[in-house]
Amino acid sequence: MISAVGLSKQYGKTKAVDDLSFEVRTGVITGFLGPNGSGKSTTMRMIMGLDRPTAGKAFVNGKKCQELKWPLREVGALLEAKSIHPGRSARSHLVALAQTNSIPKARVEEVLDLVGLSQVASRKAGKFSLGMNQRLGIASALLGDPGVLLFDEPINGLDPEGIRWVRELLQALAKEGRTVFISSHLMSEMALTATDLVVIGRGKLIADTTVENFIDSNTVATVLVRSSDSSRLNEVLAGLGGSITAQDDGSLLVTKIDGTQIGDAALSSGIAIHELSPQQASLEEVFMELTSDSVDFHGTTDAKAAS
């Protein structure tokens, strides 16, 4: 398990992390979300003992990382894919890590095979693509077969096959009862991968909940309706207390009453229903709405301004 208690980090007058407290459960994948500059990487570095907190504490299995006797056997992390000596081969890099934690050399070959780098294990890391470095970073994290794993943007530079591989790997690791903490800017992928979420903005906690609850508690239940007589159905549903928004294609977006009430009302009024479907906001939509005040830089979609 990972836990942060009142975690803060200040650089001069800037608070990168501000009184952050949360727990990451075992056996599930927890997504760590926040806009650029929100403090995600700094938080992960403090958990790993690479940055000293200004205040608060971070624990892995109830201990600070610095207190772990054999750290690679308890916690593995990919925080920066390029943090590998460019003159070392993939195999020699992993062998060096294994020797520092009394990990059998045979384990090096196992993780190289697991991440698909066996055929290029003798190649210098400086010649690797970003995607290959990501795979080597994941191999490093898994080397000690730890029960706790942290990954900061692990799918950067990976092709679609690689992204799917990482997703399935993380899901398999969580099913084995490990603690998996992962940050990513790809909301669609996080929606497919994560069960829990920790969301921060400007270093402060915004949400610590499940993906399902994060979406449901921050959206209004909406039903899309298509019918043979939208105008009359609009009147009928408004009479039941529904809030209706007519779309350009003739469909209706209805809130405040559910699909069963809509269907019964249409049947009683002799109006044929062609479609009746609940609409759910995406993780990306909810995230963008809740973190809009925490974004430091906003671009424009005005084509004239860009030309």
C-alpha positions in Angstrom: 0.0 0.0 0.0 1.0 3.6 -0.6 0.0 6.4 1.6 0.6 10.2 1.7 -0.1 12.1 4.9 -0.1 16.0 4.7 2.5 15.8 1.9 3.8 19.2 0.8 6.7 20.4 -1.3 7.7 24.1 -1.7 10.2 25.5 -4.1 10.9 29.1 -3.1 7.5 30.8 -3.1 5.9 28.1 -5.2 4.0 25.2 -3.6 4.3 22.3 -5.9 2.4 20.0 -3.5 0.0 21.3 -0.9 -1.1 19.2 2.1 -1.8 16.1 0.1 -3.3 13.0 1.8 -4.5 9.8 0.1 -4.1 6.0 0.1 -3.5 3.7 -2.8 -5.2 0.4 -2.3 -3.7 -3.0 -3.1 -5.2 -5.2 -5.8 -6.5 -2.4 -8.0 -5.0 0.1 -10.5 -5.2 3.7 -9.2 -4.9 6.4 -11.7 -3.1 9.6 -10.7 -4.5 12.6 -12.7 -3.8 16.3 -12.8 -3.0 19.0 -15.4 0.6 19.7 -16.3 2.4 21.3 -13.3 -0.2 20.0 -10.8 2.5 18.2 -8.8 2.1 14.5 -9.9 5.7 13.8 -10.7 6.9 15.6 -7.5 4.5 13.6 -5.4 5.8 10.3 -6.9 9.3 11.4 -6.3 8.5 12.1 -2.7 6.9 8.7 -2.3 10.1 7.1 -3.7 12.3 9.2 -1.3 13.9 11.0 -4.2 12.6 14.4 -3.1 12.4 15.5 0.5 9.0 16.8 1.5 8.7 20.3 3.0 6.0 18.9 5.3 4.2 15.6 5.7 5.2 12.0 5.0 4.9 9.3 2.4 4.9 5.6 3.1 5.2 2.3 1.2 3.9 -0.6 3.2 4.0 1.5 6.3 7.6 2.6 5.9 9.5 5.4 4.2 11.3 4.2 1.1 14.6 5.1 2.7 13.9 2.6 5.5 13.3 -0.4 3.2 16.2 -2.9 3.5 15.8 -4.2 -0.1 13.9 -1.4 -1.9 13.7 -3.0 -5.3 12.1 -6.1 -3.8 9.3 -4.0 -2.3 8.7 -1.1 -4.6 9.4 -0.6 -8.3 9.1 2.7 -10.2 9.3 4.1 -13.7 9.5 7.9 -13.2 11.7 8.9 -16.1 12.2 6.6 -19.1 15.5 8.2 -20.1 17.2 7.9 -16.7 19.5 5.1 -17.9 23.2 5.5 -18.8 23.3 5.7 -22.6 26.5 3.7 -22.8 25.1 0.6 -21.0 23.2 -2.1 -22.7 19.7 -3.0 -21.5 21.1 -6.2 -20.0 24.0 -4.6 -18.2 21.7 -1.9 -16.8 19.4 -4.5 -15.3 22.3 -6.7 -14.1 23.8 -3.7 -12.2 20.4 -3.0 -10.5 20.0 -6.7 -9.6 23.4 -6.8 -7.9 22.6 -3.9 -5.7 19.6 -5.8 -4.2 20.8 -9.4 -4.3 18.4 -10.3 -7.1 19.3 -13.5 -9.1 20.8 -12.8 -12.6 18.2 -15.2 -14.0 15.5 -12.6 -13.1 17.2 -10.2 -15.6 16.4 -12.5 -18.5 12.9 -13.1 -17.2 12.0 -9.4 -17.3 13.7 -8.8 -20.6 11.5 -11.4 -22.1 8.5 -10.1 -20.3 8.9 -6.6 -21.8 9.9 -7.8 -25.3 13.5 -6.7 -25.2 15.4 -10.0 -25.3 16.5 -9.6 -28.9 18.0 -6.1 -28.3 19.3 -6.7 -24.8 22.9 -6.2 -25.9 22.1 -2.9 -27.6 23.2 0.3 -25.8 20.3 2.2 -24.2 21.4 5.4 -25.9 20.3 3.9 -29.2 16.8 3.0 -27.9 13.7 4.8 -29.0 11.4 6.4 -26.4 9.1 3.3 -26.5 12.0 0.9 -26.0 13.3 3.0 -23.1 9.8 2.8 -21.6 9.9 -1.0 -21.9 13.3 -1.0 -20.2 12.0 1.2 -17.5 9.1 -1.1 -16.8 11.6 -4.1 -16.7 13.6 -2.2 -14.1 10.5 -1.6 -12.0 9.6 -5.3 -12.2 13.1 -6.6 -11.6 12.7 -7.3 -7.9 9.2 -8.7 -8.3 7.8 -6.0 -5.9 4.4 -5.7 -4.5 4.2 -2.0 -5.0 4.6 -0.3 -8.4 4.6 3.4 -9.5 4.5 4.4 -13.2 4.7 8.0 -14.4 3.4 8.2 -18.0 4.4 4.6 -18.9 2.8 4.6 -22.3 4.5 7.7 -23.7 6.2 6.7 -27.0 4.4 3.4 -27.3 2.5 2.3 -30.4 -1.1 1.0 -30.1 0.2 -2.6 -29.5 2.5 -1.4 -26.8 -0.2 0.6 -25.1 -2.5 -2.4 -25.1 0.4 -4.5 -23.7 1.0 -2.1 -20.8 -2.7 -2.0 -20.0 -3.0 -5.8 -19.9 0.3 -6.0 -17.9 -1.0 -3.6 -15.3 -4.3 -5.3 -15.0 -2.5 -8.7 -14.5 -0.2 -7.2 -11.8 -3.2 -5.7 -9.9 -5.0 -9.1 -10.1 -2.0 -10.7 -8.4 -2.7 -8.4 -5.4 -0.1 -5.7 -6.1 -0.5 -2.0 -5.5 -0.4 -0.2 -8.9 -0.2 3.6 -9.0 -0.1 5.1 -12.5 -0.2 8.7 -13.9 -1.2 9.4 -17.5 -2.6 12.3 -19.6 -4.5 9.8 -21.8 -8.0 9.9 -20.3 -9.4 7.3 -22.6 -6.7 4.9 -21.6 -7.1 5.7 -17.9 -10.8 5.0 -18.2 -10.1 1.5 -19.5 -7.3 0.8 -17.1 -7.9 2.3 -13.6 -10.4 1.3 -10.9 -9.6 4.1 -8.5 -8.5 7.7 -9.0 -6.5 10.3 -7.2 -7.0 13.7 -8.9 -5.0 16.8 -8.0 -4.8 20.4 -9.2 -2.2 23.0 -8.3 -0.8 20.5 -5.8 -4.1 20.1 -3.9 -6.4 17.1 -3.7 -9.5 17.3 -5.9 -10.8 13.7 -5.6 -9.8 10.4 -4.1 -12.5 7.9 -5.2 -13.4 5.3 -7.8 -13.6 6.1 -11.6 -17.3 5.3 -11.6 -18.1 7.5 -8.6 -15.9 10.3 -9.9 -18.0 10.4 -13.1 -21.4 9.8 -11.5 -21.0 12.3 -8.7 -20.0 15.1 -11.0 -22.5 14.7 -13.8 -26.3 15.0 -14.2 -28.1 11.9 -15.4 -29.2 12.6 -19.0 -31.3 10.6 -21.4 -31.3 10.9 -25.2 -34.7 10.5 -26.8 -35.7 10.2 -30.4 -39.4 10.0 -31.2 -42.0 10.3 -34.0 -43.2 13.6 -32.5 -40.5 15.4 -30.7 -42.5 18.6 -30.2 -45.4 16.9 -28.5 -43.1 14.7 -26.4 -41.3 17.8 -25.3 -44.5 19.2 -23.9 -45.5 15.9 -22.2 -42.1 15.5 -20.5 -42.0 19.1 -19.4 -45.3 18.5 -17.7 -43.7 15.7 -15.7 -41.0 18.1 -14.5 -38.4 17.1 -17.0 -35.7 19.5 -18.3 -35.5 19.2 -22.0 -32.9 20.4 -24.5 -33.9 20.1 -28.2 -31.0 19.1 -30.5 -30.6 20.2 -34.1 -31.3 16.6 -35.3 -34.7 16.6 -33.6 -33.6 14.5 -30.6 -34.2 15.5 -27.0 -31.7 15.5 -24.1 -33.8 15.0 -21.0 -32.8 15.5 -17.3 -34.7 15.3 -14.0 -36.7 12.3 -15.1 -35.5 8.8 -16.0 -35.8 6.5 -19.0 -38.7 4.5 -17.5 -40.8 7.6 -16.8 -40.1 8.9 -20.4 -41.0 5.6 -22.0 -44.3 5.3 -19.9 -45.2 8.9 -20.7 -44.6 8.4 -24.4 -46.7 5.2 -24.4 -49.6 6.9 -22.6 -49.5 9.7 -25.1 -49.4 7.4 -28.2 -45.9 8.7 -29.2 -43.6 6.2 -30.8 -40.0 6.1 -29.3 -37.2 5.4 -31.8 -34.3 5.7 -29.3 -34.1 6.0 -25.5 -30.5 5.8 -24.2 -28.8 7.1 -21.1 -25.9 9.5 -21.7 -22.8 9.4 -19.5 -20.1 11.9 -19.6 -16.6 10.6 -20.3 -13.8 10.6 -17.7 -12.1 13.3 -19.9 -15.1 15.6 -19.8 -15.5 15.4 -16.0 -11.7 15.8 -15.5 -11.5 18.9 -17.7 -14.5 20.4 -16.0 -13.2 19.9 -12.5 -9.6 20.9 -13.2 -10.3 23.9 -15.5 -9.2 26.3 -12.8 -6.0 24.4 -12.2 -4.6 24.7 -15.8 -1.8 27.2 -16.1 -1.9 27.6 -19.9 -4.9 27.7 -22.1 -4.5 27.4 -25.9 -7.0 28.6 -28.5 -9.0 26.7 -31.1 -9.5 29.9 -33.2 -8.1 29.1 -36.6 -7.8 32.8 -37.4 -5.7 33.4 -34.3 -3.4 30.5 -35.3 -2.9 31.8 -38.8 
